[in-house]
Amino acid sequence: MDGSDEALVRRVAGGDEHALEQLYARHAAALLRYAVQLTGDRGHAEEALQDAFVAVWQGAAARFAGESTVRTWLFGICRRQAGKRLRTVPPPALPIDAAASVASAGAGPDQVALARADVTAVGAAMARLPAGHREVLHLVFAAELTLVEIAALLSLPLGTVKSRLFNARAALARALPVDHLTAKETGR
């Protein structure tokens, strides 16, 4: 039996509870992290995640058009469910403690900057970013979505997503303390 996400969605649309369980097992952890980032509250995030999978079960699967990946489609449903909880309350600033433990295949500029910076300083810098910039950073680095997927998820032009990512990274770099750099790195 085909175990691809697309096949699972078709099976869910046909009433297969086991297929829904498999989709949940594959994607729930990433969706929950995203919902926590959006809502700032684990309880609201868990409710958003639950509501997202209820929506999939109650008919969203039958409407899946295949215009994106199933993963991106699920992120969109979760985002809408989390948004329902935020209509009247702005999202609080979140600590970035969890991001410090994210494994990386190789140290890129972002990972080097995080390694040099104090977690508190990074959290404070993240808190000062506009919500749209925080969201794009989370989707790129925590959810590991491509920029094309993020553009589709947020209903934004690709250039806007790239701009937000560039500006968010630049703002973080400006806000992080440089006292952790060695004299060699600073050219002294």
Sequence and secondary structure as in RCSB ss.txt:
>XXXX:A:sequence
MDGSDEALVRRVAGGDEHALEQLYARHAAALLRYAVQLTGDRGHAEEALQDAFVAVWQGAAARFAGESTVRTWLF
GICRRQAGKRLRTVPPPALPIDAAASVASAGAGPDQVALARADVTAVGAAMARLPAGHREVLHLVFAAELTLVEI
AALLSLPLGTVKSRLFNARAALARALPVDHLTAKETGR
>XXXX:A:secstr
   SHHHHHHHHHTT HHHHHHHHHHHHHHHHHHHHHHHS HHHHHHHHHHHHHHIIIIIHHH  SSS HHHHHH
HHHHHHHHHHTSSS       GGGGG   SS  HHHHHHHHS HHHHHHHHHHS HHHHHHHIIIIIS   HHHH
HHHHT  HHHHHHHHHHHHHHHHHHS STTS HHHHT 
